[in-house]
Amino acid sequence: MAGTSGGRPSIYPTLLYTDAKAAIKQLTEAFGFTELSVYEGEDGSVLHAELVQGNGAVMLGSKGRGGVFDAAMKDAGTTGVYVVVDDVDAHHRRAVEHGAEILMPPTDQEYGSRDYMARDSEGNVWSFGTYAPEIHA
């Protein structure tokens, strides 16, 4: 299977935002992502950004730039992304301190995970928890 070696994730959730710069700020400050790269157009729009968390990453950009992906996502609704974190309670505190909308506080789940759920500034739902299924190739 392509993309399963070299320390690179093989799946990248990809989101478009009306205000991608504000999304990057919220994802880094409130949710602890780290900017890997951000490419801006001459007009200041975010053409492409990559943010990392642990060994995973998310790609994002600005809505309304044109192109095939922008057109395909035009009528798309919000999305949900699950991110594995080591300390759910500390991660939750950070999100609260930065004003994130919390949909569910840290909760122990029947399947052994501890997680919480938040909504970003444009309605996407982010779940952060300890559940990390082992994938065998």
C-alpha positions as CSV (number, residue, x, y, z in Angstrom):
1,M,0.0,0.0,0.0
2,A,1.4,3.4,-1.0
3,G,2.1,5.9,1.7
4,T,2.7,3.5,4.6
5,S,6.4,4.0,5.1
6,G,8.8,6.8,5.6
7,G,7.0,8.2,8.7
8,R,4.4,10.0,6.6
9,P,0.7,9.7,7.3
10,S,-1.3,8.1,4.4
11,I,-4.5,10.0,5.1
12,Y,-4.9,13.8,5.4
13,P,-8.2,15.3,6.3
14,T,-8.6,18.4,4.1
15,L,-10.8,21.3,5.0
16,L,-11.6,24.7,3.4
17,Y,-12.4,27.7,5.5
18,T,-13.9,31.1,4.8
19,D,-11.2,32.5,7.1
20,A,-8.3,30.1,6.9
21,K,-6.0,32.3,8.8
22,A,-8.4,32.4,11.7
23,A,-8.7,28.6,11.5
24,I,-4.9,28.2,11.6
25,K,-4.8,30.4,14.6
26,Q,-7.5,28.5,16.5
27,L,-6.1,25.1,15.5
28,T,-2.6,26.0,16.7
29,E,-3.4,28.0,19.8
30,A,-6.5,26.2,21.1
31,F,-6.0,22.7,19.8
32,G,-2.2,22.5,19.8
33,F,-1.4,21.9,16.2
34,T,1.9,23.0,14.8
35,E,2.3,24.8,11.4
36,L,4.3,22.7,9.0
37,S,3.7,25.0,6.0
38,V,1.5,27.8,5.0
39,Y,1.4,29.1,1.4
40,E,-0.5,32.4,0.7
41,G,-1.7,33.9,-2.5
42,E,-0.9,37.5,-3.5
43,D,-4.3,38.5,-2.1
44,G,-3.4,37.0,1.3
45,S,-5.7,34.0,1.0
46,V,-4.3,30.6,2.2
47,L,-3.6,28.6,-0.9
48,H,-2.5,25.5,1.1
49,A,-1.5,24.8,4.7
50,E,-0.3,21.8,6.6
51,L,-0.7,21.5,10.3
52,V,0.6,18.6,12.3
53,Q,-0.4,16.9,15.6
54,G,1.6,13.9,16.7
55,N,2.2,11.7,13.7
56,G,-0.8,13.0,11.8
57,A,-1.6,16.1,9.8
58,V,-4.5,18.1,8.3
59,M,-4.4,20.2,5.2
60,L,-6.5,23.3,4.8
61,G,-7.0,26.3,2.6
62,S,-9.3,29.3,1.9
63,K,-12.7,28.8,0.3
64,G,-13.5,30.7,-2.9
65,R,-10.1,30.5,-4.6
66,G,-11.4,28.5,-7.6
67,G,-10.1,25.2,-8.9
68,V,-11.4,21.7,-8.9
69,F,-11.2,21.0,-5.1
70,D,-12.8,24.4,-4.2
71,A,-15.7,23.7,-6.7
72,A,-16.1,20.1,-5.4
73,M,-16.3,21.4,-1.8
74,K,-18.6,24.3,-2.6
75,D,-21.7,22.8,-1.1
76,A,-20.0,20.6,1.4
77,G,-21.1,20.8,5.0
78,T,-18.9,20.6,8.1
79,T,-16.8,17.7,8.8
80,G,-15.6,15.8,11.9
81,V,-11.9,14.8,12.6
82,Y,-10.6,12.6,15.4
83,V,-7.1,13.4,16.8
84,V,-5.2,11.2,19.2
85,V,-3.7,13.1,22.2
86,D,-1.8,11.8,25.2
87,D,-3.4,14.0,27.9
88,V,-7.0,14.7,27.2
89,D,-7.7,16.8,30.2
90,A,-4.7,19.1,29.6
91,H,-5.6,19.4,26.0
92,H,-9.2,20.3,26.9
93,R,-8.0,22.9,29.4
94,R,-5.9,24.5,26.6
95,A,-8.9,24.6,24.3
96,V,-11.1,26.1,27.0
97,E,-8.5,28.8,27.8
98,H,-8.5,29.8,24.1
99,G,-12.3,30.0,23.9
100,A,-13.0,26.9,21.9
101,E,-16.7,25.8,21.9
102,I,-16.8,22.6,23.9
103,L,-19.5,20.2,22.8
104,M,-18.6,17.4,25.2
105,P,-16.2,17.6,28.2
106,P,-13.6,15.0,28.8
107,T,-15.5,11.7,29.1
108,D,-14.5,8.1,29.7
109,Q,-15.9,5.9,26.9
110,E,-17.1,2.3,27.2
111,Y,-14.5,1.2,24.6
112,G,-11.6,2.5,26.8
113,S,-11.0,5.9,25.4
114,R,-11.1,9.2,27.2
115,D,-12.1,12.0,24.9
116,Y,-13.8,15.4,24.4
117,M,-15.4,17.2,21.5
118,A,-15.1,20.8,20.3
119,R,-16.4,22.9,17.4
120,D,-14.1,25.2,15.5
121,S,-15.0,28.7,14.4
122,E,-16.6,27.5,11.1
123,G,-18.6,24.6,12.5
124,N,-16.2,21.6,12.0
125,V,-16.3,19.1,14.9
126,W,-13.0,18.0,16.4
127,S,-12.7,15.1,18.8
128,F,-9.6,14.6,20.8
129,G,-9.0,11.4,22.7
130,T,-6.8,8.5,23.7
131,Y,-8.3,6.0,21.3
132,A,-5.6,4.9,18.8
133,P,-6.4,1.7,17.0
134,E,-3.4,-0.3,15.9
135,I,-3.4,-0.7,12.1
136,H,-1.7,-3.9,10.8
137,A,-0.7,-3.7,7.1
